[in-house]
Amino acid sequence: MATTEYITDKVTGFLIKVTATGAAAIAASATAKRVCRLGSIAVKFSAAPTTSEDLTVTLNSMTGAAYDTVLLTVDPSTDSTTSIVYIPDAPLLLEPGDAVDVAYTNTDTVTYGVTITLDEVL
């Protein structure tokens, strides 16, 4: 189940926060409605997955599939990982219609929580 919050304050401006949780495959996505920066992505597993499979974070470009870019690929079973945080090293701008997708097969049906934040560029 995914929820989207739109948060506004005087310091950070406009923030989109998408959260998802479950114990099946992860298919979380945050779509920019305005020009935004990717703030962060956090994934938390209740236990370390044991089946080898990749969690991927992809920039899904509204321009088309030729511009889609994998930002992160990690196999959480490799190091018994239960927490993954991705913060871009440099500003990563999204145009309206661009999306950031988090995907993971989750064969082990581990309970997870995903948070994606996008910051509006003022």
Wavefront OBJ file of the C-alpha trace (Angstrom):
o trace
v 0.000 0.000 0.000
v 1.426 3.383 -0.988
v 0.546 6.846 0.243
v 1.590 10.234 -1.091
v 1.891 13.336 1.077
v 2.363 16.883 -0.212
v 4.085 18.968 2.449
v 4.687 22.718 2.289
v 6.714 24.835 4.695
v 8.550 28.150 4.655
v 12.037 26.618 4.768
v 12.021 23.719 2.311
v 9.152 24.796 0.065
v 7.190 21.929 -1.452
v 7.992 18.299 -0.660
v 6.484 15.115 -2.069
v 6.791 12.106 0.229
v 5.737 8.668 -1.005
v 5.650 5.769 1.443
v 4.885 2.129 0.748
v 4.838 -0.986 2.879
v 4.044 -4.654 2.459
v 5.519 -8.136 2.244
v 5.168 -8.841 -1.496
v 7.115 -7.390 -4.422
v 8.177 -3.753 -4.084
v 6.849 -1.473 -6.816
v 6.991 2.027 -5.306
v 7.022 5.169 -7.433
v 7.064 8.942 -6.972
v 6.124 11.154 -9.933
v 7.165 14.791 -10.249
v 4.276 17.181 -10.876
v 6.662 20.148 -11.120
v 10.439 20.426 -11.542
v 11.847 18.581 -8.519
v 15.087 17.296 -7.040
v 15.339 13.732 -5.808
v 15.841 14.115 -2.071
v 16.283 10.555 -0.855
v 15.120 6.971 -0.999
v 15.055 4.756 2.075
v 14.183 1.059 2.178
v 13.893 -0.863 5.438
v 13.463 -4.638 5.648
v 12.169 -6.338 8.815
v 14.830 -9.034 8.297
v 17.672 -9.504 5.849
v 16.513 -11.182 2.627
v 18.293 -14.477 1.889
v 17.385 -14.909 -1.790
v 19.826 -13.210 -4.167
v 17.936 -10.581 -6.198
v 18.502 -6.922 -6.958
v 16.660 -3.930 -5.587
v 16.713 -1.244 -8.284
v 16.058 2.480 -8.241
v 15.287 3.862 -11.691
v 14.699 7.334 -13.079
v 11.753 6.734 -15.411
v 11.917 9.618 -17.881
v 8.747 11.093 -19.311
v 10.821 11.712 -22.469
v 10.861 7.969 -23.189
v 12.510 4.643 -22.419
v 15.768 5.659 -24.140
v 16.302 8.133 -21.265
v 15.385 5.821 -18.353
v 18.398 5.477 -16.058
v 19.184 2.983 -13.302
v 20.412 5.032 -10.336
v 21.102 2.202 -7.893
v 21.271 -1.585 -7.960
v 21.916 -3.516 -4.765
v 21.410 -7.121 -3.657
v 20.417 -6.906 0.028
v 21.104 -10.618 0.595
v 24.835 -10.140 -0.103
v 25.649 -8.430 3.209
v 22.475 -9.322 5.133
v 21.320 -5.738 4.555
v 18.175 -4.511 6.293
v 18.475 -0.763 5.543
v 19.261 0.927 2.233
v 19.497 4.701 1.822
v 20.154 6.452 -1.488
v 20.897 10.184 -1.602
v 22.246 11.563 -4.889
v 25.798 12.980 -4.696
v 24.737 15.930 -6.860
v 21.344 17.496 -7.594
v 19.254 15.107 -9.677
v 16.490 17.087 -11.376
v 13.201 15.602 -12.480
v 10.896 17.251 -14.990
v 7.114 17.109 -14.649
v 6.075 13.565 -15.506
v 9.423 11.963 -14.598
v 9.186 9.252 -11.948
v 11.538 7.533 -9.555
v 10.738 3.830 -9.257
v 11.895 1.363 -6.602
v 11.522 -2.314 -7.534
v 12.370 -5.556 -5.773
v 11.005 -9.078 -6.371
v 11.025 -9.948 -2.635
v 10.898 -13.729 -3.045
v 11.433 -14.099 0.722
v 8.283 -12.014 1.412
v 10.155 -9.876 3.937
v 8.110 -6.987 5.309
v 9.441 -3.655 4.011
v 8.944 0.075 4.233
v 9.933 2.428 1.392
v 10.127 6.226 1.551
v 10.836 8.421 -1.494
v 11.145 12.210 -1.167
v 11.165 14.801 -3.943
v 11.878 18.499 -3.298
v 10.284 21.138 -5.503
v 12.765 23.459 -7.199
v 11.639 27.014 -6.486
l 1 2 3 4 5 6 7 8 9 10 11 12 13 14 15 16 17 18 19 20 21 22 23 24 25 26 27 28 29 30 31 32 33 34 35 36 37 38 39 40 41 42 43 44 45 46 47 48 49 50 51 52 53 54 55 56 57 58 59 60 61 62 63 64 65 66 67 68 69 70 71 72 73 74 75 76 77 78 79 80 81 82 83 84 85 86 87 88 89 90 91 92 93 94 95 96 97 98 99 100 101 102 103 104 105 106 107 108 109 110 111 112 113 114 115 116 117 118 119 120 121 122
